[in-house]
Amino acid sequence: GNSSHDSSGKTLAWKEDDAVIPTEEPFGEIKDGRKVKRFTFTNKNNITVRIISYGATITDILMPDKNGVILDISLGFDTAAEYEDRHTKIGAALGRITERLKGAKFTIDGVEYNVSANEGQNQVHGGFYGFDSKLFDAKIKGNKVEMTYVSPDGEEGFPGELTSVISFQLTNENELILDYRATTTKATPINLSNHVYFNLEGHKAGKNGDHLISVFSDTYVPIDEALLPKGDGELATVNGTIFDFQNPTLVRKVINDFIVSCYSFGDRGTRKHVARLENPTNGRYIDVFTTEPGLDVYFSSRMKPNLYGKDGAMYGPFEDGGVCLIPMQLPSGINMPNFPDTILRPEEIYTQRTIYKFGVK
C-alpha cells in the first residue's frame, strides 16, 4: 500500500501536504510467535524509511542520488527471523546503555549493581539481550510511529522498571527524527540510541572507504584495549591524530586503524550539528543533529565477515560494512568520575532527539 498520503476520513491537526503519514503492515513473527509490524514513511522527495517493531529497528532508507537514482542506503536483513537470529544490532535501538560499561557494575546511592557482562568483564549495548532484541509495542500516532518497551526491574541486572518510548518521524524536509523519552521506578543509568549503518553507495555496494566524513568536534574520548575510556574518563584533542575529522576526510585513509571513537560536544539538551557523511561521486549526504553530548563513529571494524544481508547482500568488516554515527552520552559515564553520570531518577524524564537529514548535492 502506497497510501501514505491518503488521510480520508481522518481529522488531522495539520494540512495533509505538510505531513508524511506512515503506513503499517505485518512483517512476520519472532520465535515465540509474537507478530512483528513494519511501518513505512515515503515523503514527497522520494525518500522512504521503513522501521520494524522488533528492536525498534530501521530496516530500509531509500533515497535518490544527484541523478535521481534511488537506492537503499541502510544495511539490514530481509525478515524478522533474520534480525532475531543474526543478533547483530544493525539498525536497532540500543539500551539501556549504549556502548561499553566498565566492569559490568556500578554504584548508585551506595548500592552496587552487577549487570550482565557480555564482552569479557564488561557490558556492551545493554547486555546479552538489549533493546535491539526486544519486541516493542508499536503504533501510528498521526505523523509518527511510536514504539514502547517496558524493561522489567532487574533486566540484565539494571534497577527499576524502565519505560522507554521511541518515536520516528520523516518530514518533507528529508529529516528522519528519532525522539526518545523514558521514565523509571528506581534510579538507573540510561543511554539510549540507534545502531543504523549507512552506505551512501547503496547498502550492498561495499566500498565503505569511499565516504567522506566530517565530525564537528576537536575533542574525543581516548580508549584502552578493551575499548573503554581511559582512567576516570578523559577527553583529548583530535589534532594530530587519526581521529581528526574536523575537515572532510576520506574514510579509506583511516578505516584499517580505526576501531571506534566517541567525540565530545559539550552539554546535553541543545541541538547540535555533529557530523556529515557524504559520497562525492553520487552526491548523497547525511547531516546528523542531536541533543546528546557524544557521537560514536564506527566503520564496521568488528563486523562479522560473510554476513548475509537483505537483497542478496554480503556484508563484512571495514570496506564491506557501513558507517555508524551514533549519538549518545559519554561512554561508561556511570563509572567514569570525570563524565556525567547518566543516571535517571524516578522523578525525572529522560529525553533525547536525533535527526538524520538526507540530501544531495
Helices and strands as residue ranges (DSSP letters): G 16-18, E 23-29, E 35-42, E 48-52, E 57-64, E 70-72, H 80-86, E 93-94, E 100-101, G 102-104, E 105-108, E 111-114, E 123-124, G 131-133, E 137-141, E 144-151, G 155-157, E 162-170, E 175-184, E 188-189, E 193-194, G 208-210, E 212-215, E 219-221, E 236-237, E 249-250, G 251-253, G 255-257, E 261-264, E 272-278, E 284-290, E 294-298, E 307-308, G 310-312, E 314-315, G 318-320, E 324-328, G 333-335, E 343-344, E 350-360
